[in-house]
Amino acid sequence: MEDLRGVLTDDEDILEVIDIVSRRRAQKKYQVRTNHFEKWNDEEFRQRFRLSKQAVNFVLEKITEEISHPTQRNQAISAEIMLLVTLRYLATGSFLQVVADFVGIHKSSACRIVYKVCRAIAGLHSTFIKMPVTDDEAQMISTRFYIIARFPRCIGAIDCTHIKISSPGGNQPEIFRNRKNFFSFIVQAICDADLKLQNIVCRWPGSSHDSFIFNNSILELNLKEESIETIY
């Protein structure tokens, strides 16, 4: 009889625990997410996300379809929050946990969001990052350079910079170690007189020389073949 009572007591304890867990799940509360467009004025917003509200709305319009997905969840993360999470991460270089807390989401969600939004934005490169292709476009850029710095017949300013990465491992990780002794990709970028990007090459390891990147770029080939109309 005592053994039977012990079994019944154990069963009752288990049922009580299940009941407590069930009630806790039923009482789960969702954090109300802040409307950052309303909370911050224009200057405060730019300080936190590095873009104006108008610019964020412009980007949002371009990528909403790409990053959104149909769901019946009441607390689904909107495309707007996804973009702001990504901009906050890129603007501050903070840990994903800090960025996630800033907008009230889980760290794992922030990680997936940053990857997804960055891919969507990168997918727009051919629309917004391009060299001049007509005489009129080249002439306009050249005129701007001359007004600003008295540079004649210039259609772009070119330079390279290093993007720091962790050691990629594998058979030849040292080719990513640059002359400053850290691992990186070296990125070649060209901009016009108004600092708008015209061309980006980001595929060479950090040990590569600037001239090597240019000499092995499609741009260099196009210029040799004169497939880009210039004012020279």
ABEGO torsion letter per residue (X at the ends): XAAAAAAAAAAAAAAAAAAAAAAAAAABBBBBBBBAAAABBAAAAAAAAGBBAAAAAAAAAAAAAAABBBBABAABBBAAAAAAAAAAAAAAGBBAAAAAAAAGBBAAAAAAAAAAAAAAAAAAAAAABBBBABAAAAAAAAAAAAAAAGBBGBABBBBBBBBBBBBAEEABAAAABBAAGBBBBBBBBBBBAAGBBABBBBABBAABBAAAAAAABAAAAAAAAGABBBAX
